Amino acid sequence: MTATEQRGAQLTGPELADISRIAQGLLERAPDRVDDPAWVADARRAWEETPGRLRGLVREFRRDSGADGRLLLTGLPIRPERLPGTPTVMGSAQRTPALPAALLMLIAHGLGDPASFAAEKNGALVQDVVPVPGQEEFQGNAGSVELTFHTENAFHPHRPDYVLLLCLRTDHEGQAELRTCCSRRVLPRLADRTREALARPEFVTDPPPSFGGGGTGSLHGILTGDPEDPDLCYDESATRALTPAGRAALQELSAVIRTSYDGIRLRAGDLAVVDNRVTLHGRSSFVPRFDGGDRWLQRTFAFTDLRRSRDHRPADGNVLVK
């Protein structure tokens, strides 16, 4: 692991007061469900009222996510002592409007549009990332073993552009790390032949367990777009190569990732935004107690151009059904 610059900001007292006021106003106008299209639209309009520095940070990150492809905002108004116990069931999601959901909806609109996948947590726009009893070894958000590096929904033709991870409660020991690894850190360390092999459409990524498993993705390259700054699409536990050269390239890529990633320990009120186009993310292992006080993140996906997935979203909604 290498040390990297931290791109982000601690919000000031007046800024926190403003965003708290705006989020509370959203809650006062909220219907019964987070996923109600009218509330999603209300959050889109309310984003324009948030502090100018916050909007500027998010806008600049959207234009250029930097060497690490990650934005960290700290100090958001999350109070773990006021929260209910950490959920412990599979498929847990935030369906009822609450302050963390309002914050996620606001900032997602600064990046694009929030959207989700019907096959994952029944299409909830705000999803819980929590350990679940009996799922400790699960390679997904319900597990507590090391979560390997991956592009979110790497198998899908319409992957999220950004993954937002808001920490509501840290693990008991305070040791769990969000791990990120950006292509801009990895590429200079790859051999030319490896980069060339990774750019060929000779790889397949299977759907993750959270989508029910089964089926295979289409052929794709790991690196696509501008060779000088390519997009990166890879899932360490689900991507396989179909050629000997591809398998050798994946071995080198995996080795470089393991010595190039950055780990951050999220605290309550920290929001990490991962540029899913160029940055892989994962998590260190931790030990849950299932006592209501375990690690609790909430997750939302943002898409810069929702129009591209129009044929996957009935009635131009925010849920992709295929």
N, C-alpha and C positions, 0 to 999 in steps of 0.2 A: 504494500500500500504506500502511496506517495502523498505527501502533504500538498494541498492545492488551495488556491485562493478561495475565500468565502464571498460569494456574490449575493448580497442581500441587504437587509436593513432592519434595524430596531425602530419600530414606530414610536413617535414621541407621544407625550401625554395628550396634547390637543388632538393629534391625529387619531389616537385610540378613542378618545371621547367622540370624535366625529363618526368614525366607522361603527362604534357601538350604537350611537344614536340611529344611524341609518339602518343597521341590522335590526335593531329593536322596532323601528318603524315598519320594516318588512314583516316582522312577526305579528305586529298588531293588525296588519292587513292580510295575514296569511289565511288560506283556506285550510281544510283538514289534512291535505296531503302535500308533501314537498314536491311531488311530481306534477302537480296541477299546472297546466300550461299557462294559466293566467298569472300564477305566482312566479313562474320562471320568467315571464315577460316583465313582471314588476321588478324583479331583481336586475334584469337587463337595463331598465331605465334608471334604477337606483344607483347602479355602478357609476353613472356620470356625476353623482353627487359626492362620491368618496373623495378623500383628500388628494389634492393635486400631485403631491410627491409620490403617493402610492400608485396613482394612475400612471405617472411617468415611469416609475420603476417597472411596472408590469408591461407597459408599452415598449420600453427599450429591450426588455427581456424577450418579448415576442419577436421583435425585429432581429435581435442577435442574442442568442442565449449564452454566448461566451465560451471560454475554454472548458468549462465544466458542465454546461448544459443544465444548470440547476439554479433556481432562485430560492433563497431562504428568507422568509419574513418571520420575525420573532416578536413576541409580546402581544399577540392577538388576545382579546378578552375572553379567555377560557379559564374557568375556575373548577378544577377537578373535584373540590370538596362539595360543589353544588350539583354535580352530575349524579345520575343514578349509577348503579353498579355496572361494571363492564359486561356487555352481553357475552353469553357463552354458547350460543346456538349457531348451527350452520346457516348460512344465507342471511345473517343479520344485516339489516339496513335501517337507515333513518328515514322512516316514512312520515313521521309527524314533524312539522316545522319546529325548529329549535335554533338557538343562537349559532352553534357551529355550522349547521346546514345553511343558515342565512349568509354567514361569512363565506362559505365555499361557493354558494351560488353567485354572490357578488363578484368575487375575484375570478371565477370561471368566465364570467362575461367580459372581463378585461382581456382575456386570452382568446376568446371566440364565443362558442356556444357550448353549454354542458350537454352531454348526451351519454347514453349507456347502451347496454346490450341485453336484449330480452332473455338470453340464455344464462346470464350471470346475475344472480340475486334478483331474479324476476324483473330486471330492468330498472331497478332503483337508481335514481340519480345521485344519491348520497349513500355510500355503502360503508358498513363497519369493517374494519380490519382488526380482528381480535382472535386470540387463541381459543380453540374449541376442544373440550375434553374428548379424547379418543382420536384426535386429528393431529397429534404432535408431530408426526413424520410427514404430514401432508405438504407437498410442494405447491403451496398456494397461500392465500391470506389467512386461512384458518389454522395454519401450522405454527410451530414454534422452533423447529429445527432451522438450520441455515437455509434461507431462501436464495436459490442460485440467481445469477444475473440474467436479466431478460428484458426484452422490449415488451411493453404491455400489449397483449393480444397480437403477438408477432405473426400469427397464422392468418389474420384477418385482412382483407383488402382495404378496409377502412379502420385502421388503428387510430387510437386517440393521438392527437398531436401533443397533448400535455396530460400529465398525471398529477393531481393535487392531493397531497397527503397532509392532513391537519392533525396534529397530536392533541388529543384530549387528556390522555393520562399515560405516563411512562411506565415501563416495567418496574417491578418491585426493587430490583437491584440498580436500576438506572443505567444498565449497560448495553441494552439493545441498540444496534446501529442500523440506520438506513444507509445502504451502500449504493454509490452511484459511480458509473464509469463512462466517460464521454469518448466518442470516436476521435475527438480532437486531441485527446491525450494518448490514445492507442495507436493511431495511424503512423506517427513517426517512428514507432518501435517495431513495426511489422516489415518483414522483407518484401521487396517489390513483387516477387513471385506469389507471395501470400496475398497481397492486396489484389493482384490480378485474378487469382483463383476465387477470392471472396466476392468479386464483382460478377462472376459468371452465374447464370441462373441454374445452379446445380445443387440446390438445397431445398429441403422440405421441412416445414415446421408443423407439428401436430397441434390440434386444439388442446388447451390446458384442461386439467381435471374439473375446474370450475365451470367449464362449458359442457360437462357431461362426458368428455372423452369421445373416442370413436372418430372415424373419418381422418382424412389427411388434408393438409393445406396444399396450395399450388406451388409449382416450382418458383423459386425466387433467388435473387442474389442477396448476400449478407450486406454488401455495400452497393448502393445505387445512387445515381445522380452525379454531380460534379466530382470527379476523382480527387480534386483538391480539398473538398469539404463534403464528403458523401453522407447520405443517410445511412443509419445502421439498423439492421433488423435481425435480431438473434435472440434465441431462447436457449440457454445453456442446457436445460433439461429436456428440450423438445425439438431442437433443430438438429437435423442429420444431413450429412453430405452423401451424394449419390456417386461420387467419383473418388479415386485414391487421392488426387490432388486436392479435392475439397476436404477430405478427411484430415489430411496433413495441415491444411490451412486452418481448420477449426482447432486443431491441437495447439498450434502456435497462437491463435487468437485467444484461446482460453488461458494459456500461460501468461500472456501479456496482460490480460484483464486482471489476473490475480495479483499482479505487482503494480497496477496502475489505478486502482479504485480509491475512492475517498469515502470515509465513514463519518457520519455525524449522528450524535445522540440527540434525538428530538425531545424537547421538553413541552409541557402543556403550553399551548399558545403558539407553538412553532408551526409554520406552514412551509413545506417543501414543495416546490413546483419543478417537476422533472420534464425536460424537453424530450419527449418519447421518440422523436425522430432521430436524435443523435446520441442519446444517453440511455444506457442500461441501468436498471436498479435491482436491488436485492436487499437482504436483511441478514444480520447475524442471528445466531441462535439465542434463545433466552429460556428461562424456566418459569412457566406460568404456575399460579397457585389456584386458579379458578375460585377465588374468594371475593369476587366483585371489584378487586383493585388492580386487575391486570392491565397490561398495555392496551391502549385503545386509540387507534387512528380512525379518522373518517376520510373517505376517498371519493373524489369526483374526477371525471374525465372532461377535457375540453377539446373542441375541434375548431380549427381556424376557419374552415370552409365546410359548413354543414351541408351545403348544396351537393357536394360530391357523393354523399351517401343517400341522396333523395330516394332512390329506388329501394333502399333498405328500411325506410322509415315511413310507415303508414300515416296518411293524413299530415305529412310534413311535421311529425312529432319529434320528440327527443330520444326515442328508443329505437335502436336498430334490431330488427327481428330476424335477420339472416346474415 
